[in-house]
Amino acid sequence: TGWRAPPLHRNIHMGLAKVALANLYAPAPSTTRGESTSLSATPKGDFLVYGAGKLVVIRSVANPIQATLYAQHQSAVTAVAVSPNGEWIASGDERGTVRVWANQPEQTLKLETLAFGGKVLDIAWSGDGQRLCAVGEGQQMFGKVFTWDSGNTVGAIENHSKRIITCAFKPTRPFRIATGSDDLCINWYEGPPFKYNTTMREHTRYPNCVRFSPDGTQLVSVGSDMKIVTYDSVSGAKVADISCDDMHTGAIFSCAWSPDSKLLLTASADKSVKLWSMGLGQPQHTILVAERPEVGDMQVGCCWSGPTVCSLSLSGRLNLIDPTTGKIVCSLIGHIKGITALAVNKGAEGATFATASFDGSVGVWDANAGTCAMVGGKGHANGIVALAFLSNGILASAALDRTVRFVPTQTGLYNDAATVELDGSVCGMSAVGELLAVVSEKSVYVLSQGSLKAQAEVGFRASSVAFSPSGAEVAVGGQEGEVATFAFAGGKLAKQGSTKRHQGEVTAMAYSPSGSHLGSCDAARGVFAWELPAFAPVSTSWSAHKAKVTALAWSPSGQLLVTGSVDSSVVLWSLEQPDENVVVRLAHADGVTAVGFLGEDLVLSAGQDACVKTWSISK
């Protein structure tokens, strides 16, 4: 079904209104160059599980916007593993904490234990789901094996001199544990209780990943020396080095077995994924993830997900591959870093919006499908602070590098010829028609694609800007709470007046669609809707936020205003019932950075957690 624009206005009594999560556009997995990234899947292969900042993401393979977040870790999640029956998930973080919780909506916590005093790098379940092995960057120990429900130790992971970067649990009896370390050794443990048995030194560089085959007959190790080595699963004795003319040409970071134990998937820094027939010792398919590979196309993780396989690019892109054809079926894309800007394409036929993140990446989203296309070409040198769609569908981005760049939606690439350079770092941007109002700390500008139309000194340290729907007026907010208006006519900006209306820095401003009101918010938790031209506040008691307000946006009817804050909440305000509001607490971990409307009854929000969410408004 196609997207239809909702009615512009529907009476909603704010005291009875409900705001509920509609869709989640999940972040991409957190990655680190030169290291393997933990990636897991449910037994049926219908969901991928990975860490993204402090979150654990459970993401549908078939439907990108069907996702669930686990947000109980206090630091960055660095390892995940789904239990053999799919009912439990173990996740570890950079402080050494391992949490075992139910893969159910309630996410009931079964166990929380401090495995060791450092980053958890890998987690493995025993075949019966009764024990866990966690390894990483401990200070006095680098690994721990314990029961899944009580956390009682069932052996010792010893005899490594440096951090352990990978571990594997033999899925069948007799149980075995294999570990790989920065000391270049692969250690072998027998139990339970698990005790050190022997060491294999088959790699000349880091053994990045060890995995037992599902049938329990083989162990394989892959490393930065580009070697693939197989071992007997009971004794640990080396069986063979896989060698052929079509080996990886870069470090191998990860590997995963097919459910029938006949195929092996490997992911490498050479920007390729190989699917090996273990019986033949040859790759059946070599998959290049990009026609012109870049650094972000290094493959740092992989897993087998039901009928498909998944590889992870350094950029955070999840590549779903058909193992029978060796072709990429689709890619799941999202942001890795916190989102800094958001814009809704109001002129699009469907529901389309764009987001920018702290690392400078820009994505254009299909809200219905949940798919995202990252903007290509030469981007900004510094952080993007604002996005805006022009009426012709062109996306504009403004950044601290003193430039405004333009992206034709047909190409999805920056148009370098249209870039406008300014004499100050951009603080804010607002669009009307094919014009942009942009503000730096000292000046306000009006520009179009490729050309500067007008410029004027603000007279104070500016922080935000809004362009009236008529294009005849520009409002500028200041770092000391000032609000000034400028008339724009005849290619010139003329200051009309300035007054201090806020107790703190004016962080965001926007005119209502009709131009009858100006919304503004500040760092002192204040939110105002000013009735124009008198500049009379609709209410002086809009103070539902508990910290700095960072963003605001008007609904298409101009009757509702939404704000987001550092306090992680989203608040809905109404001009018709100014004394009422609806608060969504904990909308985004670590704060809300941008908000918008996709329709009168659908709010859009983004945050430091790299997530984008839509919220439905109902009575």
N, C-alpha and C positions, 0 to 999 in steps of 0.2 A: 504494500500500500504506500502511495506517495505521501509526502509531507504536505499538510495543508496549513495555511496561516490561520491561527485561532482568531476568534472575534476580538476586536480591539478592546472592548470593555465588558466586564461582567462584574456585577456587584458582589463583592466578597466582604463579609463581615469579619474584620480582623480578629475579633474576640473568639470566633468560632472556626477560623481558618486553620487548616492543617498543612504543614509542609513536610513532604516525605521524599526520601531519596528515590529518584526515577532511574537514572543510569550512572554507571561509573566507567570513566575512560581511564583505564589503569596506567600507572607509570611503567616504564621499561625496567628491566633488571639492572641493578647497580653492577658496574664492571670496573676492573682495574687492569691497566695495560701490563702485560707480562705475567699475568696470573690467571689461573683457572677460576671460573665462576660457577658456583653451585647452582644446579638446575635439576628439578625433579618433576615427576608426573604421577598422577593417580594410576592405579593398576589397569583400569580400562582405557587409559590414555585420553580421557575426555577433558582433563584439566591439567594445566601446567602450574607448577608451584616454584616461586623464586623470591628472593629478597630484593626490596627496593627501598633504600634508606632504612628507616626504622620499621618499615612495614614488611609483612609477608603477603604476597599477592597470590591468590588462587584464581587462575584465569582460564576461561573456556577456550578450547581450541577451535570450536565451531563458530562461536559467537563472541567477538571481541569485547562487547559491552556487558557480557555476563561474567562478572568478576566479584570476588570477595576480598576484603582486607582483614588482616590480623594486625592489630596495632598495640600490642601489649609489651613489646620490647622497649627498653629505655635507651638503647643505643643501636647502631646500624646492624642490620641482620646480614650475616656473612655466610651462613650455611643452612640448607633445608633438606629434609628427607621425609618422604611419605612412607608410612608403615606398609608392610606387605599386603594387608587386607584393605588398605585405603582409608581406614577409619580414624587414624591418628597422624599428626604431623609433628615432627621434631624440628625445631629451629634454634640456631645458635647465633650469638651476636659477638661484637668486637670486644666485649668485656668478659667473655668466657661463659656467659649464662646460656644454658640449654633449657628450653621450655618444650614440654610435650603437651599438646592440646588436641581437642576433638575436631575432626574435619566435618563439623556440623554447624548450623547457624548459631548455636549457643557458644561454640568455641570453648567448651569446658576445659579448664586447666587440670591436667593430670599430674604433672611434675614440673617443678622449677629447681634447677640445681646449678651450682657453680662448678663447671667441669675443670677449669684451671684459670689462672690469672692472666688471660690474654685472648686474642681473637680466635674464634672457632672457625676452622677452614674447611672441615668436612665432617659429615655425620653419616653413619651407616647403621641400618637395622639388621638384627639377626633374622633368619628365615622364618622363625616361629613368632616373631614380633615381640619377644620377651626381653630382649637386651638391645642396648645401643652402644656404639663406639663413637666417641667424639675426639677429634684431634685438632691441633692448631699451634698457636704461639704462646704456650704457657711459659712461666718463668722457671719453675723448678721441675715441672713435668709437662709433657707435650701431648698427652693423650689420656683418655679415661674410658673404661668400659664398665657399664652399670646397668641395673635393671630399669626397665622403662617406666615402672609405676612408683617405685620407692626410691630410686637413685642409689641403691646399695652397690658398692663396688664389687665386681665379679672378676677380678684379675688386675694385672698391671701392664700398662703399655710402656715398656722400658727400652733401654739400649739405643736410643737415638741421641746424638749430640747437638742437634739443631731442631728447629721447629718441624713438625710433621704436617705435610700439606695435603695428604690424601689417605683415605682408609677404605677398606672393603671388608664385608662380613660374608663368609661363605654361607649360601642360603640353605645348604643341606648338611646333615650330620655325616661325619664328625665335623663340628664347627671349627672354623679357622678364621683368623683375622690377619689381614695384610696391611702394612702401612708404608708410605713413601715419604721421605724426608729431604730437607735441604742438605743433609749430610751425604746425599746421593745413594743412600742405602734403602733397600726394601726389606723390612723385617717381617718375620713370620711368628705367629702366636697360636698356641693350641690350648683348648680348654672346652668348657669352663671348669674351674676358674682359669682364666687365660694367662699363660706364662710364655715368656720369650723362648723361641726354639732355635731360629737360625736367621742369618742375614744373607741377602742376595745383592751383589754389586754388579748389576748388568748395565747401568746407565752411567754415562760420563758427564751428564748434566742433569738438572733436576727431574726426578720422576714425578710428573705432574698429576698423574691419575692412575689408580689401580682399581680394577673391577673384576669380580667373579662372574662367570657366566651363570644365567638363571638355572641351568640344570646342575650346577655345582661341580662340573668336571674340569674347568679351566680357570686360571687367573691370567689376566693380561695387564701389562704396565706400559704406559706411553710417557715420553719425556721430552725435554727441551733439546735433547740430542737427536730428535726425529726418529728414535727407535721405537719399535713395537715388539714386545717380548712376551711370550706365553710360558706358563708354568703349570706343573701338576698341582691340582687343587688340594691334595691330601698331604703330600710331602713338601711342597714348595720348590721342588727341583725344577730347574729350567728345562723347558721342552724345546723351544726354538726362537730364533730371531726371525721376524717376518721381513723379507728382503726381496725387492723386485725393482724393475726399471721405473716404476710409477710411484715412488715414495713421496711423502711430504717433503717440501724444501724449507720448511720453517718449523719452529718448536710446535710440538703437539701438546695441547693444553688439556684435552678431555677425550674420553671415549665412553661408549655405551653399547651394550649387547642387545641384539634382537631377542624377543621373548622365546624363540626356539633355539637360541644359543648358536645359530649358524652364521650370523652376520655381525660385524662390528662396525660401529660408527666412530670416526675420529674427526676431531676439530683442531685446526692448526692456524698458526700465525701467518702461514702463506696464503691466507684468505680463502682457503678451500675446505670442503668437507669431503671425506672419502668413506665409501661404504664397501667394506671388505668381506669377501667370502673366505671365512677362516679355514674351510677345507682346502681351498686352492691357494691361499696366501696371496691373493691378487685383489685389487679393488674392482668391484663391479661398476661403480660409478664414482666419478670425481665431479663435485658440484662447486662451481665458482659462484659466489653469492652476488657478484656485481660484474658488469661488463668492463668497467674501468675501476678496479679495486683501489680503495684508499686505506689509510691507517684504520679507520673505523670499521673496516670490513674484516679485520682479523677475527678468527673464530676462537672464542674463549670458553665455550661450554656447549654441551649437547646432552640429549636424553632421547630415549625411545618412548614415543607417546602413541600407544595403540597402533593403528594402521599407518601412522605417519611418524617421521622422525623430526626432531627439532634441534636446530643449532642456534647458538647465540653469538651475535657480532659484538665487537667491542663498543660499537655505537649504541648498543641496547636493542637492536633489531632482532626479533625472534623469527627465524626462517623455518617454515613448515615444509617438509620435503616428502614427496612420494618415493618410498624406497624401491618400488618396482621400476620406476622410470628415471629416477635420479633428478627429477625436476622440482623446482620450488613451487609449491602450490599457492602459498600466500605468505605474507609477512605481517607480524604483529608489531606495531610501532607505537612508541610513546616517549615521554620525556624521562630523562635520567635525573636531572636536577630540578630544583624548585622552579615553579612557573612565575614569571615576572610580569606578564602582560597577556591580555585577552581581547579579542574583538569579534563581534558578530557581523556576518555579512547579511545585512537586512535586505539587500536587493537580490539575493540568490533565490532560485526556484525551490531549492530544498533547504534544509536546516544546515548551515555551514558556519563554522567559526574557526578562528585561528588562535594559536597560543605561542608564546615565546618563553624560553626558560633561561636560567642563570648562565648556562654555558653558551648562549647565543643561538641555539637551534630554534627554528620556527616550524611549526606544523599546521597544516590546514586539514580540518576534520569534517567528515560527513557524520553529522550527529545521529542519523538513523542507523547507519551501518556500523558506526563505531570505528571506522577506518581512518587512518591518518597518513598524509603524504608530507614528508619533510621538504622544505624549500631548499633548492640547490643553488650553486653558484657562490660567488664571493660575497660573504656576509659581513656583519659588523665586527670590528676589532674589539669592542667592549660590550658590556651588558646592555640588552635591549630593555628600554623602560616603557615603551608604548607601542601599540599596534592600532591600526584603523583601516577599515575598508572604504574606498571611494565608491561613488555611485556607479562607476563603470566596472566595478568588480576588482579593481587593482588593490592589492594589499600594500599598505605603507608601514614601515617599521622605523622607529627612531631610537637612537642609542646614545650612550655616554661618549662615543667616539666622534660626536659632533656632526653626524650625518643622518639624513633621512633617505631610506632606500625604498625601492618600489619593486613589487613582484606581480607581473601579469599572471592571473590565475590559469590562463591557458597553457603557459609554459612551466609554471612552478619554479622559475629561476629568477634570481635577482637581475634586474635590468641596470647594468652599471652606468649606461649612458644617461639614465634619468636621475641618478643620485644627486641630492642637494646637500652641499656642505655649509654648515653654519659656523658662527664664531663663538659658540659656547656649547657645553654639554646639555643635551635635552633633558628637561624635567617632566614634560608632559606633551600630549598631542591629542587633537580632536578634529574630526572630519565633518564637512558638510558638502554634499555634492562631490565635485572633483577638486575641492580645496581643502587645505589642512591649516589649522592653527597650531603652531608649535611654540613652546616657551623654553628658554634657557634661564639661568639664574638672573640674567640682567636684561634680556630682550624677549619680545614677542614677535613672531613672524607669521605671515600668511604665505603659503607656497602651494604650488601644484607640481605635478610630476615633471621634474627636470628644471624647474625655474622658481626663483624667489619673487613673490609679488609685492610684499610690503614688510617693513620692519620698524619697530619703535622701542625705545627704552622704557622699561617698566617703572623704574623709580624706586624699587625695593627688591629684595632677594626673592625671586619667584620660585614657586614649587609645583603649580598645577595650572591647567588651562581648560576652557570649554568654549566651543563655537556655537553660536545661536543657530537654530534651524533655518532662519532667514538668510544667514551668512552676513548679516549687517552688524553683528556685535560679537566681541570676544571678551570673555571674562578671565581674569588671571588671579590666582590665589598666591599668597606669600608665605614665607617661612615664619613670619611673626604674626600671622593671622589676618593679614590684609586681603582685601578683595577689591580689584580695580576692573573697570570696564573700558573697552576701547571700541570706538565706532570704526567700521571698515567700509569705506566707500571710495570710489574713484582710484583704486589702487593704493590707498593710503590708510594708515592706522592713526586714529586720533584719540587721545586719552580723554574719557568723559568724567572720570572721578575716581576716588580711592578712599576707602574707609576700613577700619579694623573691625571685623565682625566675628572673629574667632579668637579663642584663648590659646590656641596652639597652631602649629604649621598646618596650612590647608593642604591636605594630602590628595584630594580628588574633587573634581567638579564636573557637572553635566547639566545642560539645559533639558527640560522636559520636551517631548516631541512637538508640542504646540508652541513652545517658547514662553509659556505663561509662568513658569517657575524655574528657578535655578537651584539645583541640589549641590550641597558642599559638605565635606566632612573634614575632621582635623585630628591631629595627634593627641589632643586632649580629650578624646572620646566623644566629641561633639558631632552631631548630625543635624543638618538644617535643610529645610525646603523654603526658599525665599520666594514670596509672591512678587512678581514684577509688574510694573517698574518701580513699585514703592519700596522694594526690598524689605517687606514685612515678613517675619518668620511665621510659617504655618503653626509651628509649635516651638516652645522654648524648653521642652522637657524630653527631647529625643536623646536619651542617654542610656540605652540598653547595653552598649558595649562596655567592657571592663578594661580595655586597653586601646592603643592607637587604632583608629579606623583607617583602613588602607585603600578602600575602593567603594564606588557606588555606581548605580545604573538605574535608569527609568524603564518601566514597562512600556509597551507600545501605546497604551492608552494615556500614559502620563499620570495615572492615578496611584500607581505603586512605585515605591523606591526600595531598592535592595542595597544593603551595605555589607562589607566584609571587614574583618578586623584581625589584628595580631592575636587577639584572645581566642582565635580558632572558630569564632561564631559567624553565622550569617543571619542578618536581621531584616525582616520585611516590614516596611512602613506604608501607611496609607494616608493620602490627602483627605479622604472622606471621613476616616476615623483616626484623626491625628493622635489621639490619646491611647491608641491600641497598637500593638506590634506582635510579631511572631518571631521567636528566637530559635535558631537551630544551633545548639551547642556542639562543639567538637566536629564541626563540618570538615575541617582539614587539620591534620596534625601540624603543629608548629606555626599555624597562622594562615589566614586567607589573604591572598594577594590580588585577586581580580574577581569581578562579578559581571553578570550581564543577564539579559533576557532572551530566550529563544522564542518566546510567545508570551501572551498575557498570563498564562498559568504555568510557565516553565522557566525556572531560574537556573542560571549557569554560574558555577563557581570554580575557582582554581586556587591552588595553594602551594606552600613550601614543600608539601609532601609529593609534589610532581603529579598529583591527581587532578583530573577535571571531573566535576559531578554536575548532574542536572537534578533539580528538585521540583516536584510537582506541587501546585497549590490547589487545594480543594477545601470545600466547606466541611 
